[in-house]
Amino acid sequence: MRSLRDSLITRIGVALGAVIFLALVNIAVSLYVSASARGDAAAINQSGLIRMETQRLITRAERFENSPSAENRQFLERQIDTISGRLIHPRLVNAIPGLDHPVGNRYHRLRLTWSEFLKPRFEALLETGAPLGHAPVMARTFIEEVDAMVEGLESRTESRITLLGVIQGLSLLLTLAVVAVLFLDFRRNVLHPLGRLVAMAQAVAKQDFSLRTQASGRDELSLLGQTFDRMADELSVRYANLEARAESKTKELERSHRALQLLHKASRSLYGSADLCEGSVPLLQQLESLLDIGPVSLYLHERENEGAFEAVTTFARTRPEHCRSLSCDACLTGCHVLEDQPEAHRNRLMLPVRTGEELLGTLEVWYARDRILQHHERQLLETLADQLATAVYLNRRMTEQNRLTLMEERTVIARELHDSLAQSLSYLKMQVARLQRLQGEGDTEPDPREAEVVQDLRDGLNNGYRQLRELLTTFRLQFDSPGLEEALRQTSEEFSERLGFHVDLDYHVPPRMFSPNEEIHILQIVREALANVHKHAQASHAQVSVYQLSGTLMVEVRDNGVGLPANGAPPSHYGLVIMRDRSLTLGGELSVANAEGGGTVVRLAIPQQASSIITQAS
């Protein structure tokens, strides 16, 4: 065990132990005196109550002696019991010392006086009506004895408090002596060595590592000084690399600042742009430059399709087929060395793009194999994936809402047409039929010109009524699931039943390629073309194709029927005019021509335009 001279901690511990010991002794004595003082206070309180109750007993006893009554009797009985109980109350008995103490001796006499003289005299008054005699005088003497006992208790308490003051004074003097000795030792063995340590620390702060403490003792501060000397030697060696490390940390902070700016810009760009590609590709390219990663691609999932399709990428050798924006070249301007390397030389990180439990897509991140993504970098990627998920989710919900609104509006229009125009056409048809019947029932031969006009009128009404019914059928068509593909599938099944043969559907474009308005116009063009196949083509096979060709969206309805007339000009009827109007609304071009090998092909070409995979309804 180390001696007091060799251990600073031991010396301080001994001094603190002495101070704590004195403090504990002082606290113990204080607690003892306080407890006894509380007991004396309780005893004094009980004595005062005995004195008061005895005085009231004397007064009521004298009154009962002169005029006995049941009320005074009950009161006297309660008072006798109360005084007897207070004389033996635990608070009073516990505070009274033994018989060798004057207070204890006086208390013993009080109990004898009460039990042998006063109590029997008052009980005799109640039982037999015996006169009090000298009982009042004895009771007043009893009260004086109680007062004397209270004075004794107070005197004992004061003496204990005086003793407590003496003990506290001695403890204070001893504590001051221990503190003085400790201060002198602290000044000699702590302050001076500590001053040398501070001087050395100040020199180190000024990048001066030449100063040493020259400590040679065996106590703690000497060991600390020796450790400081060794630390100064190591610092002088390592300081040369400090600037490089500081510069590295500064770059890391700048990178974090740029990451925060990127997230702020992402929230504004993604939520403020209707086009996912134009809003996200610049952000992803900035992310690649910030984290030294790439390329980055976003794959979206659709509930109607099992696979995923590449919606956004930061690097593409050619324009993606699903791209419909000629003004955007963001994905074509990137340059990534990793793209040409085999997968063995690079790593891939797949981050889910989800909102709640719904998986919307996957964010694919490529980076060099020797590159280790830090925790904050992965957090940045996950945060950006969450923002992409929110943007995709909000755009999809908005598109669905627009689609539902459009369907509701078309349902209302169909109902209004059915209740107004359809009824009027039905009425006119019946009237024309009635007119023809009246012409046939006449005695004279009807004018052939009138009969021709009436027949033309009837054919026109029948044709208009049939087109109105077709229009109502189109208006009432509901999309059970989002997307044009499902609506075309339902249409193909419907016309397969009407034509008597299967209508093939060949759909090869990414999901959500069209807005709700575009889907409605394309669907109605296809339905009108299939209706013409049903009425005019005399075909045995029909096919609906939707695909992309050099960035242009192509919609074709092909049959193997009789085709167009010999001159190749399609008939100019009402349905064809409506189809051309709809193609102009889409910004496309509609053509109707004979197909090679027979039949007719209706082709709708929609060129590239400022649209996107996820687009809002116009």
C-alpha positions in Angstrom: 0.0 0.0 0.0 1.4 3.4 -0.9 2.2 5.8 1.9 0.5 9.1 2.4 3.6 10.9 1.2 3.7 9.2 -2.2 -0.1 9.4 -2.9 -1.9 12.7 -3.4 -5.2 10.9 -3.7 -4.6 9.1 -0.4 -3.9 12.3 1.4 -6.9 14.0 0.0 -9.0 10.9 0.8 -7.8 10.9 4.4 -8.6 14.6 4.8 -12.0 14.2 3.3 -12.6 11.1 5.4 -11.9 13.1 8.6 -14.2 15.9 7.4 -16.9 13.4 6.6 -16.4 11.7 10.0 -16.8 15.0 11.8 -19.8 15.9 9.7 -21.4 12.5 10.5 -20.8 12.8 14.2 -22.3 16.3 14.1 -25.3 15.0 12.1 -25.8 12.1 14.5 -25.8 14.3 17.6 -28.1 16.8 15.9 -30.5 14.0 14.9 -30.4 12.7 18.5 -31.1 16.1 20.0 -33.7 16.9 17.5 -35.5 13.6 18.1 -35.4 14.1 21.9 -36.5 17.7 21.4 -39.5 16.5 19.4 -40.3 14.0 22.2 -40.1 16.7 24.8 -42.3 19.0 22.7 -44.9 16.3 22.4 -44.7 15.6 26.2 -45.0 19.4 26.9 -48.1 19.5 24.6 -49.7 16.5 26.4 -48.9 18.1 29.8 -50.6 21.3 28.7 -53.7 19.3 27.6 -53.7 17.6 31.1 -53.6 20.9 32.8 -56.4 22.3 30.6 -58.6 19.2 31.1 -58.0 19.2 34.9 -59.1 22.8 35.1 -62.3 22.1 33.1 -62.9 19.0 35.4 -62.7 21.2 38.5 -65.2 23.7 37.1 -67.7 21.1 36.0 -67.4 19.1 39.2 -68.2 22.1 41.3 -71.2 22.8 39.1 -72.3 19.2 39.3 -72.1 19.3 43.1 -74.4 22.3 43.2 -76.8 21.2 40.5 -76.5 17.5 39.3 -77.6 16.9 35.8 -77.2 14.1 33.2 -75.2 16.4 30.9 -72.7 17.3 33.6 -72.4 13.7 34.6 -71.5 12.6 31.1 -69.0 15.4 30.7 -67.3 14.5 34.0 -67.0 10.9 33.0 -65.4 11.8 29.7 -63.0 14.2 31.4 -61.9 11.6 33.9 -61.3 9.1 31.1 -59.5 11.8 29.0 -57.1 12.8 31.9 -56.4 9.2 32.7 -55.6 8.5 29.1 -53.3 11.5 28.6 -51.3 10.6 31.8 -50.4 7.3 30.2 -50.2 8.6 26.5 -47.1 7.1 24.7 -45.8 10.5 23.7 -45.7 11.6 27.3 -44.4 8.2 28.7 -41.7 7.9 26.1 -40.4 11.5 26.8 -40.2 11.0 30.7 -36.8 9.9 32.0 -36.4 7.4 34.9 -37.2 7.9 38.6 -33.6 9.0 39.2 -34.3 12.2 37.2 -36.3 15.0 38.8 -38.8 15.1 35.9 -39.4 11.3 36.1 -39.9 11.5 39.9 -42.4 14.4 39.5 -44.3 12.5 36.8 -44.5 9.4 39.1 -46.0 11.6 41.9 -48.5 13.1 39.4 -49.8 9.7 38.4 -50.1 8.6 42.1 -51.9 11.8 43.0 -54.4 11.3 40.2 -55.0 7.6 40.6 -55.1 7.5 44.5 -56.7 10.8 45.4 -58.2 12.9 42.6 -59.8 10.2 40.5 -61.5 8.3 43.3 -62.9 11.6 44.8 -64.4 12.6 41.4 -65.8 9.1 40.8 -67.3 9.1 44.3 -69.0 12.4 43.5 -70.6 10.8 40.4 -71.6 7.5 42.0 -72.8 8.5 45.5 -72.9 12.3 45.4 -70.2 12.6 48.1 -69.0 16.2 48.5 -65.7 17.2 46.9 -64.2 18.5 50.0 -60.5 19.3 49.5 -60.5 17.9 46.0 -60.5 21.3 44.2 -57.5 22.4 46.2 -55.7 19.1 45.5 -56.6 19.4 41.8 -55.0 22.9 41.7 -51.9 21.5 43.4 -52.0 18.8 40.8 -52.0 21.5 38.1 -49.0 23.2 39.7 -47.1 19.9 39.7 -47.9 19.6 36.0 -46.5 23.1 35.4 -43.4 22.1 37.4 -42.9 19.0 35.2 -43.3 21.1 32.1 -40.6 23.4 33.4 -38.3 20.4 34.0 -38.9 19.2 30.4 -38.1 22.6 29.0 -35.0 22.8 31.1 -33.8 19.4 29.9 -34.4 20.4 26.3 -32.5 23.6 26.7 -29.5 21.8 28.2 -29.5 19.4 25.2 -29.6 22.2 22.8 -26.7 23.9 24.6 -24.8 20.6 24.4 -25.5 20.4 20.7 -24.1 23.9 20.2 -20.9 22.9 22.0 -20.5 19.8 19.9 -21.1 21.7 16.7 -18.5 24.3 17.7 -15.9 21.7 18.4 -16.7 19.9 15.1 -16.3 23.2 13.3 -13.0 23.9 14.8 -11.7 20.4 14.0 -13.0 20.7 10.4 -11.3 24.1 10.0 -8.1 22.6 11.2 -8.3 19.7 8.8 -9.1 22.0 5.9 -6.2 24.3 6.8 -3.8 21.3 6.7 -5.3 20.1 3.5 -5.0 23.6 1.9 -1.3 23.8 2.8 -0.6 20.4 1.4 -2.7 21.2 -1.7 -0.8 24.4 -2.3 2.6 22.8 -2.0 2.0 19.5 -3.7 -0.8 20.4 -6.2 -0.7 24.0 -7.2 3.0 24.3 -8.1 3.0 21.1 -10.2 -0.3 22.1 -11.7 1.2 25.5 -12.7 3.9 23.7 -14.6 1.3 21.6 -16.3 -0.7 24.7 -17.3 2.3 26.4 -18.7 3.1 23.4 -20.8 -0.6 23.2 -22.0 -0.4 26.9 -23.0 2.8 26.2 -24.9 1.1 23.3 -26.7 -1.8 25.6 -27.5 0.6 27.9 -29.2 2.0 24.8 -31.2 5.1 24.8 -29.1 6.0 21.2 -28.1 9.4 21.9 -26.7 8.4 22.7 -23.1 8.5 19.8 -20.5 7.3 19.5 -16.9 10.5 17.7 -15.7 8.3 15.8 -13.1 10.2 13.1 -11.2 8.1 12.3 -8.2 5.9 9.3 -7.5 2.5 10.9 -6.8 -0.3 11.3 -9.2 0.6 14.8 -10.5 4.1 13.7 -11.2 2.9 10.7 -13.2 0.5 13.1 -15.0 3.5 15.4 -15.8 5.4 12.5 -17.2 2.5 11.5 -19.2 2.2 15.1 -20.5 5.8 14.9 -21.6 5.2 11.8 -23.6 2.1 13.3 -25.1 4.0 16.3 -26.2 6.5 14.1 -27.9 3.6 12.3 -29.7 1.9 15.5 -30.6 5.0 16.9 -32.2 5.1 13.9 -34.4 1.4 13.8 -35.3 0.8 17.6 -35.8 2.2 17.3 -39.3 -0.9 15.3 -40.3 -3.4 17.5 -38.6 -3.9 19.9 -41.5 -4.8 17.1 -43.8 -7.3 15.7 -41.4 -8.8 19.1 -40.8 -9.1 19.6 -44.5 -10.8 16.2 -44.9 -13.3 17.1 -42.1 -14.0 20.5 -43.8 -14.8 18.7 -47.1 -17.1 16.3 -45.2 -19.0 19.3 -43.7 -19.2 20.9 -47.1 -20.6 17.7 -48.5 -23.2 17.5 -45.7 -24.2 21.1 -46.5 -24.6 20.3 -50.1 -26.6 17.2 -49.1 -29.0 19.4 -47.2 -29.3 21.8 -50.1 -29.9 18.8 -52.3 -32.8 17.5 -50.1 -34.3 21.0 -50.0 -34.1 21.3 -53.8 -35.5 17.8 -54.2 -38.6 18.6 -52.1 -39.3 21.7 -54.4 -38.4 20.0 -57.7 -40.2 16.7 -57.2 -43.4 18.1 -55.7 -43.5 21.2 -58.0 -43.0 19.3 -61.3 -45.6 17.3 -63.1 -42.9 15.3 -64.9 -41.0 12.7 -62.8 -38.1 12.4 -65.2 -37.4 16.1 -65.6 -37.8 16.7 -61.9 -35.6 13.9 -60.6 -32.8 13.3 -63.1 -31.0 16.6 -62.4 -31.3 15.8 -58.6 -30.0 12.3 -59.0 -27.1 13.6 -61.1 -26.2 16.1 -58.4 -26.4 13.2 -55.9 -24.0 11.2 -58.0 -21.5 14.1 -58.1 -21.9 14.6 -54.3 -21.4 11.0 -53.2 -19.2 9.8 -56.1 -21.6 7.1 -57.2 -23.7 6.3 -60.2 -25.4 5.6 -62.4 -28.7 5.7 -60.5 -32.0 4.4 -61.9 -35.6 4.3 -60.6 -37.7 1.3 -61.4 -41.5 1.6 -60.8 -43.8 -1.3 -60.0 -47.5 -1.6 -61.0 -50.1 -3.7 -59.3 -51.4 -4.8 -62.7 -48.0 -6.0 -63.9 -45.7 -8.4 -62.1 -42.4 -6.8 -63.4 -40.9 -3.4 -63.0 -39.9 -0.9 -65.7 -37.2 1.7 -65.7 -38.9 5.0 -65.3 -35.8 7.2 -64.6 -32.1 6.8 -65.2 -29.2 9.2 -65.0 -27.3 7.5 -67.9 -28.6 6.2 -71.2 -26.7 5.7 -74.4 -29.9 6.3 -76.4 -33.2 8.0 -75.6 -35.4 5.6 -73.7 -38.4 4.4 -75.7 -40.8 5.6 -73.0 -39.4 9.2 -73.2 -41.8 11.6 -74.7 -39.9 14.8 -74.1 -37.6 15.9 -76.9 -36.5 18.9 -74.9 -35.0 16.8 -72.1 -31.5 15.4 -72.7 -30.6 14.9 -69.0 -30.1 11.2 -69.2 -28.1 11.4 -72.4 -25.5 13.9 -71.1 -24.2 11.8 -68.2 -20.9 9.9 -68.4 -20.2 7.0 -66.0 -17.0 5.0 -66.1 -18.7 2.2 -64.0 -21.3 1.7 -66.8 -18.7 0.0 -69.0 -17.1 -2.1 -66.2 -18.3 -5.6 -65.4 -20.4 -6.2 -62.3 -17.4 -7.8 -60.5 -15.8 -4.3 -60.3 -18.8 -2.5 -58.9 -21.5 -2.8 -56.2 -25.2 -2.3 -56.5 -27.5 -1.0 -53.7 -31.2 -1.5 -54.0 -33.4 0.8 -52.0 -37.2 0.3 -51.7 -39.4 3.2 -52.8 -42.4 2.8 -50.6 -45.2 4.7 -48.8 -46.3 2.7 -45.8 -46.9 -0.9 -46.8 -47.2 -0.1 -50.5 -44.1 -0.8 -52.6 -44.0 1.7 -55.4 -40.6 0.9 -56.9 -36.9 0.4 -56.4 -34.0 2.9 -56.5 -30.9 1.2 -58.0 -27.6 2.8 -57.1 -24.2 1.6 -58.6 -20.9 2.5 -57.0 -17.3 1.2 -57.1 -16.5 -2.0 -55.3 -13.7 -0.4 -53.2 -16.2 2.4 -52.2 -17.7 2.0 -48.8 -21.0 4.0 -48.3 -20.9 5.8 -45.0 -23.9 5.8 -42.6 -24.9 9.4 -43.4 -24.5 8.7 -47.2 -26.9 5.8 -46.9 -29.3 7.9 -44.9 -29.2 10.6 -47.6 -30.0 7.9 -50.3 -32.9 6.5 -48.1 -34.3 10.0 -47.5 -34.2 10.8 -51.3 -35.9 7.4 -51.9 -38.7 8.4 -49.5 -39.1 11.7 -51.3 -39.3 10.0 -54.6 -41.9 7.6 -53.1 -44.0 10.6 -51.9 -43.8 12.3 -55.3 -44.8 9.2 -57.2 -47.6 8.4 -54.7 -49.1 11.9 -54.9 -48.9 12.0 -58.7 -50.6 8.6 -58.9 -53.3 9.6 -56.5 -53.9 12.8 -58.4 -54.1 10.9 -61.7 -56.6 8.5 -60.2 -58.7 11.3 -58.9 -58.7 13.0 -62.3 -59.7 9.7 -63.9 -62.6 9.3 -61.5 -63.7 12.8 -62.0 -63.6 12.3 -65.8 -65.6 9.1 -65.5 -68.2 10.8 -63.4 -68.5 13.7 -65.8 -68.9 11.3 -68.7 -71.5 9.3 -66.8 -73.5 12.5 -66.2 -73.3 13.4 -69.9 -74.4 9.9 -70.9 -77.4 10.1 -68.6 -78.4 13.5 -70.0 -78.0 12.3 -73.6 -80.1 9.3 -72.9 -82.9 11.3 -71.1 -83.0 14.0 -73.8 -81.6 13.4 -77.2 -82.1 9.6 -77.3 -85.7 10.0 -76.4 -86.2 12.6 -79.1 -84.6 10.4 -81.7 -86.8 7.5 -80.7 -89.8 9.7 -81.0 -88.8 10.9 -84.5 -88.1 7.3 -85.6 -91.6 6.3 -84.6 -93.1 9.3 -86.3 -91.2 8.6 -89.6 -92.4 5.0 -89.4 -95.9 6.1 -88.9 -95.5 8.5 -91.9 -94.4 5.7 -94.2 -97.3 3.6 -93.0 -99.8 6.3 -93.8 -98.3 6.8 -97.2 -98.8 3.1 -98.0 -102.4 3.1 -96.8 -103.6 6.0 -99.1 -105.7 5.4 -102.2 -103.3 7.3 -104.4 -99.8 6.1 -105.3 -97.3 8.1 -103.2 -94.9 10.4 -104.9 -91.6 8.5 -105.4 -89.6 11.6 -104.5 -91.5 11.9 -101.2 -91.0 8.3 -100.5 -87.3 8.7 -101.2 -87.0 11.7 -98.9 -88.9 9.8 -96.1 -86.7 6.8 -96.5 -83.5 8.9 -96.4 -84.9 10.6 -93.3 -85.6 7.2 -91.7 -82.1 5.9 -92.6 -80.5 9.1 -91.2 -82.5 8.8 -88.0 -81.5 5.1 -87.7 -77.9 5.9 -88.3 -77.9 8.8 -85.8 -79.7 6.7 -83.2 -77.2 3.9 -83.7 -74.2 6.3 -83.3 -75.8 7.8 -80.2 -76.1 4.4 -78.7 -72.5 3.7 -79.5 -71.6 7.1 -78.0 -73.6 6.3 -74.8 -71.9 2.9 -74.6 -68.5 4.6 -74.8 -69.5 7.2 -72.2 -70.7 4.5 -69.8 -67.5 2.5 -70.1 -65.8 2.3 -66.7 -62.2 1.6 -65.9 -62.2 -1.1 -63.2 -58.5 -0.6 -62.9 -56.2 2.3 -63.8 -54.5 2.3 -67.2 -55.3 2.2 -70.8 -54.3 -1.5 -71.2 -57.2 -2.8 -69.0 -59.7 -0.6 -70.8 -58.5 -1.8 -74.2 -58.7 -5.4 -72.9 -62.3 -4.9 -71.9 -63.1 -3.3 -75.3 -61.4 -6.3 -77.2 -63.5 -8.7 -75.2 -66.7 -6.7 -75.9 -66.1 -6.6 -79.7 -65.0 -10.2 -79.7 -68.6 -11.1 -78.7 -70.1 -8.7 -81.2 -67.9 -9.8 -84.1 -68.0 -13.5 -83.5 -64.2 -13.9 -83.5 -61.4 -13.0 -81.1 -60.0 -9.5 -81.3 -56.2 -9.7 -80.4 -54.6 -7.0 -78.2 -50.9 -6.3 -78.5 -49.9 -3.7 -75.8 -46.2 -2.9 -75.5 -45.9 0.5 -73.8 -44.9 1.2 -70.1 -47.8 1.7 -67.6 -49.1 5.2 -67.1 -47.8 6.4 -70.4 -51.0 8.4 -71.0 -53.0 10.9 -69.0 -56.7 10.2 -68.3 -57.8 12.5 -71.1 -55.4 10.8 -73.6 -56.6 7.4 -72.5 -60.3 8.4 -73.1 -59.5 9.8 -76.6 -57.4 6.7 -77.6 -60.0 4.3 -76.3 -62.8 6.0 -78.2 -60.7 6.0 -81.5 -60.1 2.3 -81.0 -63.8 1.6 -80.3 -64.9 3.6 -83.4 -62.4 1.7 -85.5 -63.7 -1.6 -84.2 -67.3 -0.5 -84.8 -66.4 0.2 -88.4 -64.9 -3.3 -88.6 -68.2 -4.7 -87.3 -70.3 -2.7 -89.8 -68.2 -2.6 -92.9 -65.1 -4.8 -93.0 -66.7 -8.3 -93.3 -63.5 -9.5 -91.6 -62.6 -12.7 -89.8 -59.7 -11.3 -87.7 -58.9 -8.0 -86.0 -56.0 -6.8 -83.9 -55.4 -3.8 -81.7 -51.7 -2.8 -81.3 -50.2 -0.2 -79.1 -46.4 0.2 -79.3 -43.6 2.8 -79.6 -41.6 3.5 -82.8 -38.7 5.9 -82.7 -40.2 7.7 -79.8 -43.6 8.0 -81.4 -46.6 6.3 -79.8 -48.4 4.1 -82.3 -52.0 2.8 -82.0 -53.2 0.5 -84.8 -56.5 -1.3 -85.5 -56.0 -3.8 -88.3 -58.5 -6.3 -89.9 -58.4 -8.7 -92.9 -61.7 -7.5 -94.4 -62.7 -6.1 -97.7 -60.6 -3.0 -97.3 -61.3 0.5 -98.7 -62.7 1.2 -102.2 -60.4 0.9 -105.2 -59.3 4.5 -105.1 -58.1 4.0 -101.5 -60.0 6.9 -100.1 -61.9 6.2 -96.9 -65.6 7.1 -96.7 -66.2 10.5 -95.1 -68.7 9.6 -92.5 -69.5 11.0 -89.1 -67.4 8.4 -87.1 -64.2 9.1 -89.1 -64.6 12.9 -88.6 -64.8 12.3 -84.9 -61.8 10.1 -84.9 -59.7 12.8 -86.7 -60.9 15.4 -84.3 -59.8 13.3 -81.4 -56.4 12.6 -83.0 -55.9 16.4 -83.4 -56.8 16.8 -79.7 -54.0 14.4 -78.9 -51.6 16.3 -81.1 -51.3 13.2 -83.3 -52.1 12.1 -86.9 -54.8 9.6 -87.9 -54.5 7.6 -91.2 -56.8 5.1 -92.7 -55.5 2.9 -95.5 -55.6 -0.6 -97.0 -53.3 -3.0 -95.4 -50.8 -5.1 -97.2 -52.3 -8.5 -97.9 -55.9 -7.2 -97.6 -58.0 -5.5 -95.0 -57.8 -2.0 -93.5 -55.5 -0.5 -91.0 -56.4 2.6 -88.9 -53.2 4.1 -87.5 -52.9 6.8 -84.9 -49.4 8.3 -84.5 -48.7 10.5 -81.4 -45.2 12.2 -81.7 -43.0 12.9 -78.8 -44.1 15.9 -76.8 -43.7 17.4 -73.3 -45.3 14.6 -71.4 -44.0 11.9 -69.1 -44.6 8.5 -67.7 -46.4 10.0 -64.7 -48.4 13.0 -65.8 -51.3 14.9 -64.6 -54.6 15.2 -66.5 -54.8 18.4 -68.5 
